[in-house]
């Protein structure tokens, strides 16, 4: 093995040890993707792609509602808007301590 592979293997072992120690650490964060300028995690790329698709869909729905004739049923666009919005709002749970 050359030095670069050895360093990457040691880095992976350190991250794997973090996963074993901390159950909240996401295993997807271990997978790194090389982009043109930097390295990033797979979970971050997934989040960015979902966010971009959501923004495009929201803009499309708003455009369709604003440009539709007056007697047109726009309920489908409002339904899509509300479902996308609700997917980004986290529900807080109150923990009961007995």
Secondary structure, 3 states (H helix, E strand, C coil): CCHHHHHHHHHHHHHHHHHHHCCCCCHHHHCEEECCCCEEEHHHHHHHHHHHHHHHHHHHHHHHHHHCCCCCCCHHHHHHHHHHHHHHCCCCCCCCCC
